[in-house]
């Protein structure tokens, strides 16, 4: 669905390239988690994917069309929820009437259903500027899902959401997902979204350190207390003994600990690379 | 972390469906929610639920009717018990026995405890 070929990009020539010869393929039917440390380029990558930034080299294709051309058929099928955004001083009804026409598959029925999931009520006359930050995020996200674009990209979607709405957000993703759609969630809050992800992409220094399905992670790495003879890729000392990420033995399946996977990948990229490229 | 937290999510979902069948919430030949429905309900990605269903299918606990979805197998209960027995023997029993050893419970004591439990 998305093909990123040999992408180069820098904000400032003197600071060097943020992306250099960066390639990645994203397919329909998956919810991707985009993980990386601060400054790894997650948000920049998202802006490059949505045509908001122009690469200095390489290309980003959506269904074969370069997103740089911002074709109506491309833009009407992508929705971006940035980390921070402003909403105009309008009623929700007015906002929808102005923005929904850009998205041919927008559904008012879905909009109401998603507002309901977020417990936002169904008052379409509510003034957007009267909402709190968290409420704005919920309304905007309900709209994003209701556009039914095949590509939905979200930058830190759970930031600023209260405790119950993190679960509501997961419900939005799992009920809004379909085989012909692709969602990409960039986040540091891995605990909020671990269970809803199909696929993990970890980036660092313009490189994809890991690009694999959660099922594959479970098949190759076990996350558990360490035993004698283990050869862990990552160790976490605790007062109650050491936990770690160890190559999974035949038939060994544990719950994937994304935080540990992320730390293991950054601390020991070569071992992770070898483990995930080994034939199985 | 205890070993329960350590269990793969798709297996924990399989356990819950098994519980519903054993308790009668889901009945033999009854319809099981679709992969997407259940995924949305429990806020887990659909591939994980698909994996749960594959696992339950392999063990004869649910089956598919082409185009109609998943249904509870007529002999689901027996198959759940067999599958749980296998799981218990493979993993949890080892942990349990380790705990018994650690606190010094003898085989004779264990036998007494279990007999008393069954007679309750």
Contacts between the chains, C-beta under 8 A, distances in Angstrom:
chain1	res1	chain2	res2	distance
A	31	B	45	5.7
A	167	B	43	6.3
A	170	B	43	3.8
A	171	B	40	6.2
A	171	B	43	5.4
A	173	B	43	8.0
A	174	B	36	7.9
A	174	B	39	4.7
A	174	B	40	4.4
A	174	B	42	8.0
A	174	B	43	5.5
A	174	B	44	6.7
A	174	B	45	6.6
A	174	B	46	7.1
A	175	B	36	7.7
A	175	B	39	8.0
A	175	B	40	3.6
A	177	B	36	7.5
A	177	B	39	7.6
A	177	B	45	7.6
A	177	B	46	6.4
A	178	B	36	7.8
A	195	B	9	6.3
A	195	B	43	6.4
A	195	B	44	4.8
A	195	B	45	6.8
A	195	B	48	7.3
A	196	B	43	6.4
A	196	B	44	6.6
A	196	B	45	5.0
A	197	B	45	6.1
A	198	B	45	5.1
A	198	B	46	7.8
A	198	B	47	5.0
A	213	B	47	7.5
A	214	B	45	7.4
A	214	B	47	7.4
A	214	B	48	7.4
A	215	B	47	6.5
A	215	B	51	6.8
A	218	B	8	6.0
A	223	B	6	7.5
A	224	B	1	7.5
A	224	B	6	5.4
A	225	B	1	6.8
A	243	B	1	6.5
A	253	B	8	4.2
A	253	B	11	7.1
A	254	B	6	5.0
A	254	B	7	7.3
A	254	B	8	6.3
A	255	B	5	6.6
A	255	B	6	6.2
A	255	B	7	6.4
A	255	B	8	5.8
A	255	B	9	5.7
